[in-house]
Amino acid sequence: MQLPAHANMQSGVSVSSFRLIKDELEQVRKLINEQMLCCADKTGARRLVEHLNSSSGKMIRPGLVLLAGMAVGKVTDKHIHIAAIMEMIHNATLLHDDVIDEGQRRRGQATVNSLWGNESAVLLGDFLLSRVFSMCADLEPGVVKIIAAASGRTCEGELRQIAQRENWQLSEAEYLDMVTEKSAALFSSCCLLGGSLAGAGEDEVRQLSDFGLNLGIAFQITDDLLDIIGDEAKAGKTLGSDVDKNKLTLAVIHLLGVMDEKKRALAIDSLCNKAGMVEMLKSSGSLEYAHDKAQEFVEKAISQLADVRDSDAKEALIETARLIGRR
């Protein structure tokens, strides 16, 4: 099987489906920079903040906030504010992830932890979250509850993944539950808030939320695949951390599930050998299985938009989903 190349979704490259919200995304970037630089001199963290701000990544989560709002109404300053908050939460998790996974590259450049150490990376992530708390202070309580719940679910998913390291009995259902918390909850909340702030009705908000949830699951499955077979130069980040840390991904779960007990034991022993593992995943159809499962969630996400009125923003959401499936 020829797995798709990750065209248009490389780190630091604009997502082509976001051309409709180019100006709004620039406002989000500006707001994030302002929020991070406001206390940088006081804390002595200016060089760390400027390094982090030098690459804004793909801005998928802010893009979902904006497109979801545009699909059902008008984008306002509140959308820009919420989009910035969601991206800052995501960036904080990346800083912490790079410490956990000992990542050396992120968005095409050296990670904060590789340049200035784990302490600086952890505290910079904490600093981002402190700015998020400040930005949430003037928001409506209902909006803050959604942001807090999404953040909590993200942390819970990460904790579950760490707890399940080397659990060779982990099932597909348990994996999907885990990535729903780890990644999909934030995607879902971005779409939910985008629609709600634009004045969407209850049904439309639910449909957008479900779109984000399924898209987030597809995103994590493809991200896990890239960790195994991706090109670091194209991905712009350190790959192979799931293998190194014995984190089970969908392809590995499928591989272990199609083997008898003796072969399973040999496969587990071979997982530390990336070349051998990739060959086993290919020959067993496990890579293809994981890719097909990601496509199922992409199509499920798109189906949630069936009753949302046709618009350029809706088409951009659909295009975004398909791009994620083709990473």
N, C-alpha and C positions, 0 to 999 in steps of 0.2 A: 504494500500500500504506500502511495506517495502522500505523505502528510502535507497540509498546506503551509506555504511560507507565511511569515508574519508580516505581510506587507501592510503599510499604512498604520501600523500600531506599534512601531518601534518606539523605544523610550526617547522622549524629547521631541518627537515628531508630532505635528498637529494631526488630530483625528479628522479625516476628510469630511466626515458627516457633521462636524461642528462648524463648518463654514458659515452656517446660518446665524451662529451666535458668536462670531469672532470678536466683535466689539465688546459684547458683554463679558466674555471670558477675559479679555484684557482688563476690564474693570475689576474682575475678581482677582487677577494677578496683582494689580496695583494695590488693592485693599490688603491682600495677604502680606505684601512687602511692607506696607505701612505699619501693619499690626506687629510684625516681627522686628522691624527696625526701631520702633518707638522706644524700646527700653534697652536696645542692644549696647549702646555706649555705657549706660549705667551699670549693666551687668558684665561688661567686658567681653561680650559675646559677638561683637560686630563681625569679625572675620568668619565665624561659624555660620551666622545668619546669612551673610552675603554669599557664602559658598552654597548654602542650601537654596537660596533664592535664585542662584545662577542657572538652575534648571528646574522648570516647573512641571516637567513630566507631561503626561497626556491629558491631564485634567478631566478624566472620565466622570468622576463623581460630580464636580461642579457642572459639567456639561449636561448630565442627566437632570439636575435641578432646573437648569435653564430651559432645556428642551421640553421637559414635562410641563413646566409652567406655560411655555409658548404654545404647546399643543392644545391647551384648554382655555387660554386667556392671555393676559399680558404679563410680561416680565417687568418687575418693579425693583426698586432699590432693596427691598427685603429679600428678593431672590439672590441678588448679588451678595448680600450679607450672609445668607444661609449657605450659599455655594462656597464662599470663602471658609466658613466654619467647617464644612464637611471635608474640604481639601486639607485643612490644617489638622484635623483629627487623623485623616489618612496619613499625612506626612509624619505625624508623631509616631504612628504605629510602624512606619517604615524605618525610622531612626532606631526604634527599639528592636525591630526584627533584625536589622543588620548587626546589632550587638549579639542577639541570641544566635544567629546563624553565622556569625563571623564573616559577614559579607564585606567584600573589598571594592565592589563597583555597584553604583546605583545611578540610573539615568545617564549613563555614559561617563561618569566621573567617579573619582575616588570617594568612598563613603566618609562620613564624619568620624566614625569610629576608627577607620584605618589611618586617618590623618592626625586626629587629636585624642584618640583613646576612647574607651567605653564610657568613662565617666562623663566626658563632654557630650557624647551622643545621647546618653540617657537623660542628662539634665536639659539638653536642648529639646528633646522630645517633651519633657515635662514643661519646659518654658512655653512651647507651642500650645499645650493643653491649658496652661494658665491664661494665655491670651484668648483661647476659646471660651473659658469661663467668663472672662471679662466681656466678650462680645455677646454672650448669652444673657447678660444681666438685664438688658432692656427688652428682651423678647417676651412674647406672650407665654404664659406658663405651659399651655398645651404644646407649643412648638419646642420649648426647652425639654419637656418630658420625652418627646419623640427623639430628640438629639441624644439625651442622656441614655435612653433605652437602647438606641442603636450602638452607642459607644460601649455600653455594658455588655451587649451581646457579642460585639467584636472581641472584647477581652476574654469573655467566657469561651468563645470558640478557640482562641489562641491557647488558653489554659488547657482545654480539652485535648487539643492536638499534642501538646507537650506530654500530658498524662498518658496518651495512647501510643507514645513512641515504643517501638518494638512489640506492640500488641499484634502479633501475626494472625490473630483471630478476628481482627476488626472487620466488620461487615460493610457492604456497600451502603446500606441504609444508615449505619452509624457514621460513615464518612460523609454522606450527604447532609446529615443533621449537623455535623461539625462545620462543614464549609458554609452552610446556611447561616450559622452564627458568626463565623469568622469573617466572611466576605459579603454574603448576600444581604444581610440585615442592613448594612450601610447603603448598598445600592437601592434597596427597597425604600429606605427612609428618604433618600435623595429624591426619588420620583414622587413619593407621597407628599413631601413638603413642597416640591415644585408645583404640583397640581393644586394642593390645598391653598397655598398662598396666592394662586391665580384665580381663586374663587370657584374651583371645580366642584361639582356635586359629589355626593357620597359614592355613587357608583363609579364615576370617573376616577376619583381618588383611589378607590380600591383596585381598579384595573391598572392604573399606573404603578401602584405599589406592588401588585403581583407581577407586572412586567419587570420591575427592578429586581424583585426577588429571584425570579428564574434566570434573568440575565446575570445576576451576581453568582449564581451557582455555575452557570456556563463559563463565566470568566475564571473562576477558581479552578475548574477542571482543566481548562486550557492552560492556565498558569502553571499548574502542576505538571502538565505534559511538557511545557517549555523547559521546566527545570530539569527534565530528563533528556530531551532531544534537541533543545534549543541551541542557538548560536549566541554565545556571550556578546560578541561584537554587535550583533543585531538587537539582542535583548537589552543591551546597555547595563546589565547587572550581573552579579555573581550567580551562576547556576550550579545545580548539583547539591544544594544544601539539604533538600529533602532526603536524598540518598545518604549523605554524610551523617545526618542526624537521625536516621532510621525512622523518618516520618512516612507513614503509609499513605499512598495516593491511590486514586481509583485504578490506574493501570496495574499497579502492584497487587492490589486487592483482587483484581480479576485474575491475574497470573496465578496467585496462590490458590484461588478458588477452582481453577481447572486442572490442578495437579493432584496426584495421589500423595499420600503421606510421605513416602520416601523421596519423591521428587521435590516436594515442598521443602523438606529439610535441606536438600542440596541447593535449592533456589535461594533460601534464606541465607545460607552461608555465602552465596555468590553475589548478594545484593551490594556488597561493598565494592565490587568490581564493576564499574559503570559500563564498560564496553560489553562485558558478558551479560550484564543485566539488560541492556538495550536489545541485545540479540534475542534473549529469552522473551522479552516483551513483544518483540516483532513476530517471532515464530509462533507464539501462542495466540496471536491476534489481540493482545491486551492493549497495545497502543491504539489500534483501530477501534476497539471497543470503547475506550475512554473518549476518543475523538467523536465517535458516533453519539455517545451519551451527551457530550457537550452540545452537539447539534440538536438533539432532542430538546434540551432546555432552551436553546436559542429559539426554536420554533414555538415552544410553549410560551416563551416570553412574548413573541410577536403576536401570537393568537390572543393575548390579553388586550391588545389594542384594537381588536376588531370593531368594537362599538364606539371607539373614540373618533370624533369627526375627522375627515380627511383634511390634511394640511401639510405644508412643507415641514413643519416641526415633527409631525407624526412620521413622515417619511424619513426624517433624519434619525429618529429613534429606531426605526426599523433597520436603517442602514448601519447604525452603530451596533445593533445586535448582531448583524451578519458579519461585520468587521471583527467583532470579538470572537465569533465562531471560527473565523479564518486565520486567527493569529498563528 
